[in-house]
Every structure is written in C-alpha cells, then in structure tokens.
C-alpha cells in the first residue's frame, strides 16, 4: 500500500514538473528583430538581449524563397550579445531599395528553442553607415558618417568666403538658360555683401535708358563659357538686362544629405529666390532641385483667380520649366502670412529612396525614388535672386490689378 501511495505522489510530482516547464516555455516571446540595409553595402539584424538567451541564429535569402537551411545567402550563429544586442551582420552584402530578404531565426532561451519562420524584410530605405577613408596615389576619398556636418557658413566674415562659394558673374543667355531672367549677375559689393552674420543678395533696377543700351562686358571673372553670357551688346530692342543681381554657388558638391537654409525670401513684383541644388553635370536628365521658391508679388493671380503670390511656397525636383506644369509637379505649402515677412528655415532631406521638403522643420512634401530616376549626379547649392524671365510668371497673371508687362514669344 505504501508503494502504491509513493507511486501516485511521484506521478503527480512529475506531471506538475512538466506543466511548470511548459508554462515557462510559453511565457517567452522572441524579441522584435530590427533589420538594416546600408549604403553603399552592408546588412544587419539585431535583437535586444534577454538574460535567458543562449544562442541566436539567422538564415536568409535575397530575392528568393528560403526553402532549406543550406539554400541561403545569409547565415550565422551568434553565441553572445554585443552591447546589449544579439547581432548578425554581413558587411559585404549590397542591397537596393525594393530588394526582399526571406528569413527565419532560431533563439535558444534557457533550455528551450524557439523558431520564427517565413518572415520577409523589404528594403524601403538605405541607411548611411560610417566607412573609413580609402587612399589612392593621388586622392583621398572619404565617406562621411550620418549626421556629420560637411558644409556650413554663418556669413560672419566681412565678405563672402570664396573658399566656400563661387560668386557668379554672367548674363543669362537665351540659348543656355531656360529662364532667361532679366538680370545680369555681378559680384560687386552693392549687390553681394554680408552684414551682422547675414548674406545679402540685392538686385537693383536700371534708372535710365543709357544703362540698358550699349555694351555690357563681364569677361573678366565671367563664370560661364558662352561668349554672349560674358559680353553682350544691345541690338535694337534687345536691350541689356534692366536689373543687376547676385548669385553664389557652393564649391562643395555632394550626393545625398540634409540641407537647412535660414532665409528671408524676397518681396517685390516679378522677383523670386533661387534657393536650389544645381547639378554638376549640366545635362537635361539631371534636373535642378528647388529647396525654397516663392514669387515675390504679394498679390499675384491667374485669370482663374488662383493665388500664386508670396504666401505660396514650392520645393522639389523640377520636371519641366514651363508653367503652370512646373508648379503642379512641385510640392507646395500655403500660409496666410507671406513667406518674405520673416526668417524661416527651409530644409531638404535627400536620400537614395526619397526627398523630403520642409519649412521650419515641418515636412510638406515627399517625393519617392520611383517618382524621379535621373538624380544620379552630384549637386551644388545655389543662392540667388532672379527677376522676370521666361517661365516663372505665366502669361496673363496679374499683380494686384496690373497685368504682367511682358509675354513669352
């Protein structure tokens, strides 16, 4: 009788032990996995540490179904955490936006094993990662880390720093410049100067007939190769530009990054800012990218009544220069207060997968990579002020009650 009682008690104890083990096993959930695809190459899968985790295993296949444990592009067993995370990393894998990784993971927690199958990671954005410099016999190439500032100017000097900027000097040519704005860009201190940590770009209008006739020779220091953009003679009604303005272009060129420019946009009839990125390769397939654009007219309207004035801001890649199609394809933001009334921060975040346009740290437009395919070029920052021109003001627009005083022929 005593043996039977002992057997029953032992059996009950064994059942309770198994039940407790199952409860312990069910209480654990595999921590969420975070995956990164890096630019220009590299892949990382990381999982937060848990005191009971003894092993982390990752198996994955790029752009295909993972059918067996040996049919993998990515595979690794991780036996210990690093800085509080279990990390599988492949620094050589080059991925692109749209690539997919079919993967499964195994986690040993205490004495039990847990598996998660049939998971797909789609690359939606490439993350920047710091790389060391590479040195050749003639040049040093450095890939900057994310968040590194590679160019800044507070305009604290008494004049524009020509180590950072190229002051522009040229006459927009009808054959070379789509806008053909009614200005000449010059570098004298009347139109281009700094004061109290601010850059001033100041256009002035010709006051007499004699200022728009004769010859304008900007050959010395001209920043264009076209002869007519450096030296122009008035012929008949083809007068000299009636406005003198200023523009600077950064010596630095780059591809991808975050740009922030604090500026007060110009106010005035038929005037506009040129705060933009311009391609180093001046080819049709590389459009400029507008950081901030707003027409200076306080009251500007189309025949339809649509307001195009200084309360309307535009940004983004320019798909066409012709209005009104250009404005329709750009991102826009409307305020009740004119943008030229106060200083604002205009931003552009450009990555391989998207472009975000912002004002005062508020994103008002996003352009995904599939909406633009021809930005494979380095770009420079341009800051200038334009007046008039071919396309910035559609024909038959009115400033208050005054019709635009020229037409595109």
C-alpha positions as CSV (number, residue, x, y, z in Angstrom):
1,X,0.0,0.0,0.0
2,X,2.8,2.3,0.9
3,X,4.5,1.7,-2.5
4,X,1.3,2.5,-4.3
5,X,0.9,5.8,-2.5
6,X,4.5,6.7,-3.3
7,X,4.0,5.9,-7.0
8,X,0.9,8.1,-7.2
9,X,2.7,11.0,-5.4
10,X,5.7,10.7,-7.7
11,X,3.5,10.6,-10.8
12,X,1.7,13.8,-9.6
13,X,5.0,15.4,-9.0
14,X,6.3,14.6,-12.5
15,X,3.1,15.9,-14.1
16,X,3.4,19.2,-12.2
17,X,7.1,19.5,-13.2
18,X,6.2,19.1,-16.9
19,X,3.3,21.5,-16.6
20,X,5.6,24.1,-15.0
21,X,8.2,23.6,-17.8
22,X,5.5,24.2,-20.5
23,X,4.3,27.3,-18.7
24,X,7.9,28.6,-18.6
25,X,8.3,27.9,-22.2
26,X,5.1,29.6,-23.3
27,X,6.0,32.7,-21.2
28,X,8.9,33.6,-23.5
29,X,8.4,35.5,-26.8
30,X,11.2,36.2,-29.3
31,X,12.1,39.9,-29.0
32,X,11.4,42.0,-32.0
33,X,14.1,42.0,-34.7
34,X,15.4,45.2,-36.3
35,X,16.9,45.0,-39.8
36,X,19.1,47.5,-41.6
37,X,20.3,47.7,-45.2
38,X,23.2,50.1,-45.5
39,X,24.5,52.4,-48.2
40,X,26.7,51.6,-50.1
41,X,26.7,48.0,-48.8
42,X,26.1,46.0,-45.6
43,X,23.2,44.3,-43.8
44,X,22.5,44.0,-40.1
45,X,19.9,42.1,-38.0
46,X,19.8,42.9,-34.3
47,X,17.7,41.7,-31.4
48,X,17.5,43.0,-27.8
49,X,19.2,40.8,-25.2
50,X,17.2,38.8,-22.7
51,X,19.0,37.2,-19.7
52,X,17.9,33.7,-20.7
53,X,19.0,33.8,-24.4
54,X,21.9,31.5,-25.1
55,X,22.0,31.4,-29.0
56,X,20.7,33.5,-31.9
57,X,20.7,32.0,-35.4
58,X,19.8,33.9,-38.6
59,X,19.3,32.4,-42.1
60,X,18.1,34.5,-45.1
61,X,17.8,34.5,-48.9
62,X,17.9,37.7,-51.0
63,X,15.0,38.0,-53.6
64,X,14.0,34.4,-53.3
65,X,12.2,31.8,-51.2
66,X,14.2,30.2,-48.4
67,X,13.4,26.5,-48.9
68,X,16.2,24.7,-47.0
69,X,18.8,25.6,-44.3
70,X,21.6,25.3,-46.9
71,X,19.9,27.3,-49.6
72,X,20.9,30.6,-48.0
73,X,22.7,33.9,-48.9
74,X,22.9,34.9,-45.3
75,X,23.7,32.5,-42.4
76,X,25.2,32.8,-38.9
77,X,25.1,31.6,-35.4
78,X,25.6,34.2,-32.7
79,X,26.8,32.9,-29.3
80,X,27.0,36.1,-27.3
81,X,25.4,39.6,-27.3
82,X,27.2,42.8,-28.1
83,X,26.3,46.0,-26.2
84,X,23.1,44.5,-25.1
85,X,22.1,43.2,-28.5
86,X,22.3,39.9,-30.4
87,X,23.7,40.9,-33.8
88,X,24.1,39.1,-37.1
89,X,25.9,41.3,-39.7
90,X,27.1,40.9,-43.3
91,X,29.2,44.0,-44.2
92,X,29.6,43.0,-47.9
93,X,26.0,42.5,-49.0
94,X,24.9,45.2,-51.4
95,X,21.2,45.8,-51.4
96,X,18.9,48.2,-53.2
97,X,15.5,49.7,-52.4
98,X,12.9,47.1,-53.3
99,X,15.0,44.1,-52.5
100,X,13.5,41.4,-50.3
101,X,15.1,39.0,-47.8
102,X,13.1,35.9,-46.9
103,X,14.5,34.7,-43.5
104,X,14.0,32.6,-40.4
105,X,15.5,32.8,-37.0
106,X,16.2,30.4,-34.1
107,X,16.6,31.5,-30.5
108,X,17.6,29.3,-27.6
109,X,16.2,30.6,-24.4
110,X,17.3,28.7,-21.2
111,X,16.7,25.1,-22.1
112,X,14.2,25.6,-24.9
113,X,14.4,26.5,-28.6
114,X,12.1,28.9,-30.4
115,X,11.8,29.4,-34.2
116,X,10.2,32.1,-36.4
117,X,9.7,31.1,-40.0
118,X,8.6,32.7,-43.3
119,X,9.4,36.3,-42.5
120,X,10.1,38.8,-45.3
121,X,12.1,42.0,-44.9
122,X,11.7,44.5,-47.8
123,X,14.3,47.2,-48.2
124,X,12.4,50.6,-48.2
125,X,15.4,52.8,-47.4
126,X,19.2,52.5,-47.3
127,X,20.8,53.7,-44.1
128,X,24.1,55.5,-44.1
129,X,27.0,53.9,-42.3
130,X,30.4,55.2,-41.4
131,X,33.2,53.9,-43.5
132,X,36.9,54.7,-43.2
133,X,38.8,56.7,-45.8
134,X,40.4,55.0,-48.8
135,X,43.7,56.3,-50.1
136,X,45.0,56.1,-53.7
137,X,48.2,57.5,-55.1
138,X,46.6,60.8,-55.9
139,X,43.4,61.3,-53.9
140,X,41.8,60.6,-50.6
141,X,38.1,59.5,-50.7
142,X,36.1,59.8,-47.5
143,X,32.6,58.6,-46.9
144,X,31.1,60.8,-44.2
145,X,29.2,59.4,-41.3
146,X,25.5,60.1,-40.9
147,X,24.9,63.3,-39.1
148,X,28.3,64.7,-39.9
149,X,28.3,68.4,-41.0
150,X,30.3,68.7,-44.2
151,X,29.5,72.3,-45.1
152,X,28.3,75.3,-43.1
153,X,28.5,79.1,-43.4
154,X,27.3,81.6,-40.8
155,X,28.5,84.5,-43.0
156,X,30.4,86.0,-40.1
157,X,33.2,87.5,-42.3
158,X,33.0,90.9,-43.9
159,X,32.6,89.4,-47.3
160,X,31.6,86.2,-49.0
161,X,34.1,83.4,-48.3
162,X,35.4,82.5,-51.7
163,X,36.9,79.3,-50.3
164,X,33.4,78.1,-49.9
165,X,31.4,79.9,-52.6
166,X,31.8,80.9,-56.2
167,X,30.2,84.4,-56.8
168,X,28.5,84.3,-60.2
169,X,29.2,86.8,-62.9
170,X,27.4,86.3,-66.2
171,X,24.4,87.4,-68.3
172,X,21.7,84.8,-68.7
173,X,21.7,83.6,-72.4
174,X,18.6,82.9,-74.4
175,X,20.2,79.7,-75.7
176,X,21.8,78.4,-72.4
177,X,19.3,79.5,-69.7
178,X,15.7,78.2,-69.7
179,X,14.5,81.1,-67.5
180,X,16.4,83.8,-69.3
181,X,15.8,86.1,-66.4
182,X,16.1,89.8,-67.0
183,X,19.2,90.3,-64.9
184,X,23.0,90.3,-65.1
185,X,24.7,88.6,-62.1
186,X,27.6,90.6,-60.8
187,X,30.0,90.4,-57.9
188,X,30.3,94.0,-56.7
189,X,29.6,94.8,-53.1
190,X,26.5,96.8,-53.9
191,X,24.7,93.6,-54.9
192,X,26.5,90.9,-52.9
193,X,27.6,91.6,-49.3
194,X,27.5,90.3,-45.7
195,X,26.4,92.2,-42.6
196,X,25.9,91.0,-39.0
197,X,26.1,87.3,-39.9
198,X,23.7,87.6,-42.8
199,X,24.2,87.3,-46.6
200,X,22.6,89.9,-48.7
201,X,21.7,89.4,-52.4
202,X,20.4,92.8,-53.5
203,X,19.0,93.4,-57.0
204,X,18.9,97.0,-58.4
205,X,16.9,98.3,-61.4
206,X,18.3,100.4,-64.2
207,X,17.3,104.0,-63.8
208,X,17.9,105.4,-67.3
209,X,17.9,104.5,-71.0
210,X,21.7,104.6,-71.0
211,X,22.0,101.7,-68.5
212,X,20.2,99.3,-70.9
213,X,21.9,100.3,-74.1
214,X,25.5,99.9,-75.4
215,X,27.7,97.1,-74.2
216,X,28.0,95.0,-71.0
217,X,31.4,93.4,-70.7
218,X,31.7,90.9,-67.9
219,X,34.5,88.8,-69.4
220,X,37.0,89.3,-66.6
221,X,35.8,86.9,-63.9
222,X,32.9,85.6,-66.0
223,X,31.7,82.2,-64.7
224,X,30.2,81.0,-68.0
225,X,31.9,79.7,-71.1
226,X,29.3,81.1,-73.6
227,X,30.7,84.3,-75.1
228,X,27.3,86.0,-75.1
229,X,26.9,85.2,-71.4
230,X,30.1,87.2,-70.7
231,X,30.0,90.1,-73.2
232,X,26.7,91.3,-74.7
233,X,25.9,94.3,-76.9
234,X,22.5,95.8,-77.2
235,X,21.0,95.5,-80.7
236,X,17.7,97.3,-81.4
237,X,15.0,96.2,-79.0
238,X,17.3,93.5,-77.5
239,X,18.4,95.7,-74.6
240,X,20.9,95.0,-71.8
241,X,19.5,93.3,-68.7
242,X,17.5,96.0,-66.9
243,X,18.3,94.5,-63.4
244,X,21.6,93.7,-61.8
245,X,21.5,91.0,-59.2
246,X,23.7,88.4,-57.4
247,X,24.1,84.7,-57.0
248,X,26.6,82.4,-55.4
249,X,27.2,78.7,-55.9
250,X,28.9,76.4,-53.4
251,X,32.3,75.0,-54.3
252,X,31.3,71.8,-52.5
253,X,29.3,69.3,-54.5
254,X,27.7,66.2,-52.9
255,X,25.1,63.5,-53.4
256,X,22.5,62.8,-50.7
257,X,22.3,64.7,-47.4
258,X,20.3,67.1,-45.3
259,X,20.3,70.8,-46.2
260,X,19.0,73.6,-44.0
261,X,19.0,77.2,-45.0
262,X,17.6,80.0,-42.9
263,X,16.5,82.8,-45.2
264,X,14.1,85.7,-45.7
265,X,12.6,85.4,-49.1
266,X,12.4,88.5,-51.3
267,X,9.2,90.5,-51.7
268,X,8.6,92.6,-54.8
269,X,6.8,92.4,-58.1
270,X,8.2,89.8,-60.6
271,X,11.0,88.8,-58.2
272,X,11.9,85.4,-56.9
273,X,14.5,83.5,-54.8
274,X,16.9,80.9,-56.3
275,X,17.5,78.6,-53.3
276,X,18.2,75.3,-55.0
277,X,20.5,72.5,-55.8
278,X,22.0,72.5,-59.3
279,X,23.7,69.5,-60.9
280,X,27.4,69.4,-61.6
281,X,26.6,67.6,-64.8
282,X,24.7,70.2,-66.8
283,X,22.6,67.7,-68.8
284,X,18.9,67.6,-69.4
285,X,18.5,64.3,-67.5
286,X,19.7,66.0,-64.3
287,X,17.1,68.4,-63.1
288,X,17.7,71.1,-60.5
289,X,16.1,70.6,-57.1
290,X,14.3,73.5,-55.5
291,X,14.8,74.0,-51.8
292,X,12.6,77.1,-51.5
293,X,10.8,79.1,-54.1
294,X,8.0,81.7,-53.7
295,X,7.1,84.5,-56.1
296,X,7.7,87.9,-54.5
297,X,4.4,89.5,-55.6
298,X,2.1,90.0,-52.6
299,X,-1.0,89.8,-54.8
300,X,-0.5,87.6,-57.8
301,X,-3.3,85.8,-59.5
302,X,-4.2,83.9,-62.7
303,X,-7.4,84.6,-64.7
304,X,-8.9,81.7,-62.8
305,X,-8.4,83.6,-59.6
306,X,-5.8,81.1,-58.3
307,X,-3.3,83.0,-56.0
308,X,0.3,82.5,-56.9
309,X,1.8,85.1,-54.6
310,X,4.2,85.2,-51.7
311,X,2.0,83.1,-49.4
312,X,2.7,80.0,-51.6
313,X,5.9,78.0,-51.3
314,X,7.3,75.4,-53.7
315,X,10.0,72.7,-53.5
316,X,11.2,69.5,-55.1
317,X,12.9,68.3,-58.3
318,X,11.9,70.3,-61.4
319,X,10.5,68.0,-64.1
320,X,9.7,70.9,-66.5
321,X,10.5,74.6,-66.6
322,X,7.3,75.5,-68.3
323,X,4.5,77.0,-66.2
324,X,1.9,76.1,-65.0
325,X,3.1,72.5,-65.3
326,X,6.2,73.1,-63.3
327,X,4.3,74.3,-60.3
328,X,1.8,71.4,-60.5
329,X,4.6,68.9,-60.3
330,X,6.3,70.5,-57.3
331,X,5.3,70.2,-53.7
332,X,3.7,73.3,-52.2
333,X,2.8,74.8,-48.9
334,X,0.3,77.7,-48.3
335,X,0.5,80.2,-45.4
336,X,-1.7,83.1,-44.6
337,X,1.4,85.3,-43.9
338,X,3.8,86.0,-46.9
339,X,7.0,84.0,-46.7
340,X,9.0,87.1,-47.2
341,X,7.8,88.7,-44.0
342,X,10.2,86.8,-41.7
343,X,13.2,84.5,-41.5
344,X,12.3,80.8,-41.9
345,X,14.3,77.6,-42.1
346,X,14.0,75.8,-45.4
347,X,15.1,72.2,-45.5
348,X,15.6,69.4,-47.9
349,X,16.5,65.8,-46.9
350,X,17.8,63.8,-49.9
351,X,18.4,60.0,-49.6
352,X,18.6,57.3,-52.2
353,X,14.9,56.4,-51.6
354,X,13.2,59.8,-51.2
355,X,13.3,63.6,-50.9
356,X,11.6,65.4,-48.1
357,X,10.9,69.1,-48.4
358,X,10.3,71.1,-45.2
359,X,9.8,74.6,-43.8
360,X,10.5,75.3,-40.1
361,X,11.1,71.6,-39.6
362,X,7.7,70.7,-40.9
363,X,7.7,68.3,-43.9
364,X,5.2,69.5,-46.5
365,X,6.2,67.2,-49.4
366,X,7.8,63.8,-50.0
367,X,9.0,62.6,-53.4
368,X,9.8,58.8,-53.6
369,X,12.6,57.4,-55.6
370,X,10.2,55.9,-58.2
371,X,9.0,59.4,-59.0
372,X,12.5,60.6,-60.1
373,X,15.1,58.4,-61.7
374,X,17.6,60.8,-63.0
375,X,19.3,62.3,-60.0
376,X,22.4,60.2,-60.2
377,X,24.7,63.3,-60.1
378,X,26.5,65.4,-57.5
379,X,24.8,68.8,-56.8
380,X,25.9,72.2,-55.6
381,X,24.0,74.7,-53.5
382,X,22.9,77.9,-55.3
383,X,21.6,81.1,-53.6
384,X,20.4,83.9,-55.8
385,X,17.7,86.4,-56.7
386,X,16.1,86.4,-60.1
387,X,13.7,88.9,-61.8
388,X,11.3,88.3,-64.7
389,X,12.2,85.7,-67.3
390,X,10.5,83.1,-69.5
391,X,8.6,80.8,-67.2
392,X,8.4,82.0,-63.6
393,X,5.3,84.1,-64.2
394,X,2.7,82.6,-66.5
395,X,1.3,84.9,-69.2
396,X,-1.9,86.9,-68.2
397,X,-1.0,86.8,-64.5
398,X,-1.9,90.0,-62.6
399,X,0.0,91.6,-59.8
400,X,-2.9,93.4,-57.9
401,X,-4.7,94.9,-60.9
402,X,-1.6,95.2,-63.2
403,X,-1.2,92.7,-66.0
404,X,2.3,91.1,-66.4
405,X,4.2,93.6,-68.6
406,X,5.8,91.0,-71.0
407,X,4.9,87.9,-72.8
408,X,6.8,84.8,-73.8
409,X,7.4,84.8,-77.6
